[in-house]
Amino acid sequence: MLQRLNWGCGPHSPYGWVNSDIEAGPGVDVAADIRQGLPFPDNHFDYIVSIHVLPELAYRELDPALVELRRVLKPNGVLRLSLPDLDLAINAYRSKDVDYFLIGDEEVQSLAGKLIVQLLWYGRSRSMFTWEFTKELLERTGYRDITRDAHLKTSSGLDGITELDNRPLESLFIEARK
């Protein structure tokens, strides 16, 4: 049976996954702060999926978090990240594509304001990502076979690895192997 970690699950805790988040709550199997280490043995998970969680860490916390995720992956295991794509946001801003932004006019009306609030996600996000930057982070933390994938598409060949995918219009999807 596959061991699958949904790291940073928040309120989304699907059946068949080990759902982990920094805060305990309904459906959270394991409450743990990755900055303190995850309570899993080395080489435990076949794959790990994380949807828009890495941005909540500060720059200096990114490498240790990726190393910790790598630690709990089995050899040849896959990490799938979905991240807000800074390049997409900048392109939408430059082309004045107001429909790209998820921030309603009741929050902020200017296009620049929508860009800023969305990228910082109301103050929760502390880091931003592009394909180039994410690839660099993954390479320097020991991952290999790094690919840019698409919403509901995987280059890993692993069944179920894309089932948590969401937010396709604003996201970058990346996979990497241990």
LUMDOTI-927420 format. One record per residue (C-alpha): residue number from 1; residue in one letter; x, y, z. Coordinates in Angstrom, 3 decimals. Last residue first. Layout:
N
[site NUM, a, [X, Y, Z]],
...
***
This chain:
178
[site 178, k, [14.734, 11.858, -3.889]],
[site 177, r, [12.672, 12.732, -6.910]],
[site 176, a, [11.212, 16.073, -7.990]],
[site 175, e, [7.835, 17.277, -9.192]],
[site 174, i, [6.694, 20.813, -9.922]],
[site 173, f, [3.284, 22.396, -10.463]],
[site 172, l, [3.122, 26.209, -10.767]],
[site 171, s, [-0.198, 27.692, -9.840]],
[site 170, e, [-2.398, 30.692, -10.615]],
[site 169, l, [-4.864, 29.295, -13.161]],
[site 168, p, [-4.724, 25.725, -11.849]],
[site 167, r, [-6.015, 26.443, -8.322]],
[site 166, n, [-6.338, 22.750, -7.430]],
[site 165, d, [-4.302, 19.569, -7.442]],
[site 164, l, [-5.038, 17.102, -4.615]],
[site 163, e, [-5.645, 14.170, -6.984]],
[site 162, t, [-2.361, 14.751, -8.836]],
[site 161, i, [-0.293, 12.066, -7.086]],
[site 160, g, [-3.115, 9.539, -7.389]],
[site 159, d, [-1.341, 7.032, -9.579]],
[site 158, l, [2.389, 7.622, -9.827]],
[site 157, g, [3.805, 7.900, -13.353]],
[site 156, s, [6.179, 10.617, -12.171]],
[site 155, s, [5.709, 12.967, -15.141]],
[site 154, t, [2.414, 14.118, -13.743]],
[site 153, k, [-0.526, 16.040, -15.157]],
[site 152, l, [-3.604, 17.121, -13.141]],
[site 151, h, [-2.488, 20.777, -13.328]],
[site 150, a, [0.765, 20.930, -15.245]],
[site 149, d, [4.282, 19.632, -14.743]],
[site 148, r, [7.633, 21.291, -14.411]],
[site 147, t, [10.161, 18.580, -13.819]],
[site 146, i, [13.002, 17.974, -11.386]],
[site 145, d, [14.751, 14.647, -11.970]],
[site 144, r, [16.853, 15.162, -8.832]],
[site 143, y, [16.420, 16.468, -5.290]],
[site 142, g, [19.374, 17.160, -3.023]],
[site 141, t, [18.525, 20.406, -1.257]],
[site 140, r, [20.491, 22.519, -3.748]],
[site 139, e, [18.585, 21.072, -6.666]],
[site 138, l, [15.176, 21.643, -5.074]],
[site 137, l, [15.882, 25.279, -4.251]],
[site 136, e, [17.282, 25.955, -7.752]],
[site 135, k, [14.238, 24.320, -9.379]],
[site 134, t, [11.984, 26.492, -7.212]],
[site 133, f, [13.823, 29.647, -8.292]],
[site 132, e, [13.634, 28.860, -12.013]],
[site 131, w, [9.981, 27.766, -11.920]],
[site 130, t, [8.994, 30.907, -10.027]],
[site 129, f, [8.169, 31.242, -6.366]],
[site 128, m, [7.364, 33.758, -3.652]],
[site 127, s, [8.112, 33.573, 0.066]],
[site 126, r, [6.397, 34.966, 3.189]],
[site 125, s, [2.800, 34.205, 2.362]],
[site 124, r, [0.218, 34.568, 5.124]],
[site 123, g, [-0.084, 38.362, 4.914]],
[site 122, y, [-3.442, 38.523, 3.137]],
[site 121, w, [-2.242, 36.146, 0.447]],
[site 120, l, [1.108, 37.932, -0.058]],
[site 119, l, [0.928, 37.354, -3.808]],
[site 118, q, [-2.839, 37.906, -3.838]],
[site 117, v, [-2.709, 41.090, -1.758]],
[site 116, i, [0.104, 42.525, -3.895]],
[site 115, l, [-1.427, 41.729, -7.276]],
[site 114, k, [-4.900, 42.912, -6.199]],
[site 113, g, [-3.385, 46.158, -4.930]],
[site 112, a, [-1.586, 46.719, -8.228]],
[site 111, l, [-4.856, 46.131, -10.092]],
[site 110, s, [-6.572, 48.729, -7.944]],
[site 109, q, [-9.908, 47.889, -6.342]],
[site 108, v, [-9.043, 46.243, -3.050]],
[site 107, e, [-11.045, 44.000, -0.737]],
[site 106, e, [-14.594, 44.774, -1.958]],
[site 105, d, [-13.156, 44.717, -5.484]],
[site 104, g, [-12.494, 41.001, -5.118]],
[site 103, i, [-9.086, 39.362, -4.849]],
[site 102, l, [-8.842, 36.179, -6.896]],
[site 101, f, [-6.761, 37.834, -9.602]],
[site 100, y, [-6.666, 36.494, -13.142]],
[site 99, d, [-9.870, 38.333, -14.098]],
[site 98, v, [-8.070, 41.684, -13.750]],
[site 97, d, [-5.897, 40.876, -16.752]],
[site 96, k, [-4.046, 44.218, -17.058]],
[site 95, s, [-1.445, 42.650, -19.386]],
[site 94, r, [1.348, 43.649, -17.011]],
[site 93, y, [-0.576, 42.437, -13.963]],
[site 92, a, [-1.462, 39.115, -15.568]],
[site 91, n, [2.168, 38.628, -16.628]],
[site 90, i, [3.365, 39.456, -13.112]],
[site 89, a, [0.926, 36.972, -11.589]],
[site 88, l, [1.901, 34.219, -14.033]],
[site 87, d, [5.605, 34.810, -13.332]],
[site 86, l, [5.021, 34.723, -9.564]],
[site 85, d, [3.489, 31.245, -9.788]],
[site 84, p, [1.625, 30.371, -6.581]],
[site 83, l, [2.974, 26.949, -5.677]],
[site 82, s, [1.902, 23.352, -6.173]],
[site 81, l, [4.638, 20.986, -5.115]],
[site 80, r, [4.941, 17.292, -5.845]],
[site 79, l, [7.704, 15.422, -3.994]],
[site 78, v, [8.484, 11.992, -5.397]],
[site 77, g, [10.126, 8.927, -3.862]],
[site 76, n, [13.232, 7.428, -5.519]],
[site 75, p, [14.484, 6.401, -2.071]],
[site 74, k, [11.541, 6.736, 0.315]],
[site 73, l, [10.587, 10.269, 1.304]],
[site 72, v, [10.835, 11.221, 4.988]],
[site 71, r, [14.276, 12.802, 4.623]],
[site 70, r, [13.309, 14.654, 1.435]],
[site 69, l, [10.509, 16.431, 3.302]],
[site 68, e, [13.025, 17.434, 5.982]],
[site 67, v, [15.503, 18.680, 3.366]],
[site 66, l, [12.732, 20.722, 1.735]],
[site 65, a, [11.850, 22.262, 5.099]],
[site 64, p, [15.516, 23.014, 5.906]],
[site 63, d, [15.958, 24.706, 2.510]],
[site 62, l, [12.796, 26.824, 2.789]],
[site 61, e, [13.260, 28.142, 6.333]],
[site 60, r, [15.784, 30.861, 5.401]],
[site 59, y, [13.318, 32.243, 2.805]],
[site 58, a, [10.445, 32.496, 5.272]],
[site 57, l, [7.787, 29.798, 5.222]],
[site 56, e, [4.141, 30.379, 4.277]],
[site 55, p, [5.073, 30.150, 0.593]],
[site 54, l, [5.819, 26.422, 1.074]],
[site 53, v, [2.144, 25.683, 1.743]],
[site 52, h, [0.455, 26.288, -1.627]],
[site 51, i, [-0.452, 22.614, -2.166]],
[site 50, s, [2.034, 20.061, -0.853]],
[site 49, v, [2.119, 16.492, -2.102]],
[site 48, i, [4.457, 13.830, -0.756]],
[site 47, y, [5.261, 10.510, -2.355]],
[site 46, d, [6.251, 6.962, -1.516]],
[site 45, f, [6.553, 7.998, 2.125]],
[site 44, h, [8.648, 6.458, 4.930]],
[site 43, n, [12.324, 6.836, 4.008]],
[site 42, d, [13.300, 8.234, 7.421]],
[site 41, p, [10.755, 7.805, 10.181]],
[site 40, f, [7.913, 10.261, 10.685]],
[site 39, p, [7.415, 12.839, 13.423]],
[site 38, l, [8.209, 15.818, 11.152]],
[site 37, g, [10.941, 18.184, 12.228]],
[site 36, q, [10.830, 21.383, 14.316]],
[site 35, r, [10.613, 23.646, 11.245]],
[site 34, i, [8.150, 21.137, 9.809]],
[site 33, d, [5.689, 22.121, 12.514]],
[site 32, a, [3.581, 19.111, 13.400]],
[site 31, a, [-0.076, 18.111, 13.753]],
[site 30, v, [-0.498, 14.568, 12.434]],
[site 29, d, [-3.784, 13.046, 11.308]],
[site 28, v, [-5.523, 16.334, 10.541]],
[site 27, g, [-9.100, 15.452, 9.584]],
[site 26, p, [-10.694, 17.944, 11.962]],
[site 25, g, [-8.011, 20.136, 13.486]],
[site 24, a, [-4.501, 20.239, 14.851]],
[site 23, e, [-2.318, 23.033, 13.546]],
[site 22, i, [0.981, 22.780, 11.646]],
[site 21, d, [-0.630, 20.399, 9.196]],
[site 20, s, [-0.386, 16.755, 8.263]],
[site 19, n, [-2.840, 14.533, 6.412]],
[site 18, v, [-1.569, 10.989, 5.939]],
[site 17, w, [-3.508, 10.204, 2.796]],
[site 16, g, [-6.096, 7.582, 1.915]],
[site 15, y, [-9.100, 9.744, 2.763]],
[site 14, p, [-8.814, 13.418, 1.958]],
[site 13, s, [-7.896, 16.058, 4.528]],
[site 12, h, [-8.457, 19.528, 3.111]],
[site 11, p, [-8.982, 21.827, 6.148]],
[site 10, g, [-5.264, 22.681, 6.287]],
[site 9, c, [-3.346, 19.937, 4.467]],
[site 8, g, [0.136, 21.331, 4.981]],
[site 7, w, [1.850, 18.123, 3.892]],
[site 6, n, [-0.485, 15.590, 2.280]],
[site 5, l, [1.710, 12.533, 2.766]],
[site 4, r, [1.160, 9.335, 0.812]],
[site 3, q, [2.255, 5.811, 1.843]],
[site 2, l, [1.324, 3.439, -0.946]],
[site 1, m, [0.000, 0.000, 0.000]],
***
